[in-house]
Amino acid sequence: MISIKDVAKHAGVAISTVSKVLNNYPNISEATRKKVNAAVEELNFVPNSVAAALSSKNAGRVALMIDLNVTTQAIDEMAMRYISGAITKAMELNLDVITLFVFMFQDKTTEELIRYLQSQSITGIIIYGVTEDNQVLQELIASEKFKCVVVDGEHVSENTSSVTIDQREAQYEVAKVLVEETSAKKVLYIGGDENSYVTRTRLEGMERLVREKKLELNRKNGDFVEGKAKEIALKYGNEADIIVCASDLMAVGAKAAMKELKIERPICGFDGIALMGYAGHGIYTIRQNFAEISARAMEELQRLMTGASGKMIEVEYSLIKN
């Protein structure tokens, strides 16, 4: 009986390559695919009779690596939209996907993480929420061992792409609307995690507005945590004309602080999560379509897995008022 080993020998390729062709994995050149299919036909090999025995059936799997903010339940909305968008697109592209969380590997070295991913037959990774101080993830991306797409990052190389919105322009737009609507001069700006790409780039957008409008800026970091933003707003909110928050979650905390102080201060957020609907009406925010962003990341990962080079991709966003 003709075996997969015979097909590989006849085609002059590895057994794993034959397996990938038979299972329609995308990261195979057209020339190799034709060579394997020709060998299958010439040897009268029937793939279905041995499909269950293929040792590399799961080769080419994609991993979603998500950094959950475990300090709050509200942030789960973003994670679930990311996962939903990625898995839906992966099904369309016939890709096998597993979901991993960053905290699962907090005690592992980069080498240990790489070995684990390789043991799971992972060849492509989408990383969400990587921060500049996460050395293991930074080294994982730099290793070029896997095709990677970073959501909300600026990593671009031969094997790595980034998918994001224009964070600078979005922060500038939403804050500008609030400043011009209120004629504000003193702004309390509550940023996120100082080690994250989105925090740095959103701050750059805010600083541009400060220069243009000659504003007085009081900047504090709330680490994307509702409670910390509330504490900051309780302490400094009374001194500001408006409060600009680098996330909706922190805007909810700032709104709660104003209620506790029994004063009114216009507030804007960033992200467009459903929770903002409960924080009060008239709050400006930037709406991101997290499912669409994740779907674009999956499409980009497939492109990389077929041999393309990495690039930066910007997805559309919208300015809304709740």
ABEGO torsion letter per residue (X at the ends): XBBAAAAAAAAGBBAAAAAAAAAGBAABBAAAAAAAAAAAAAAGBBAAAAAAABAAAABGBBBBBBBBBAABAAAAAAAAAAAAAAAAAAAAAGBBBBBBBAAAAAABBAAAAAAAAAAAGBABBBBBGBBAABAAAAAAAAAGABBBBBBGBABBBAABBBBBBBAAAAAAAAAAAAAAAAGBABBBBBBBBAABAAAAAAAAAAAAAAAAAGBBBBBBBAGGBAAAAAAAAAAAAAABABBBBABAAAAAAAAAAAAAAGBBBBBBBBGGBAAAAAAEBGBBBBBBBAAAAAAAAAAAAAAAAAGBBBBBBBBBBBBBBX
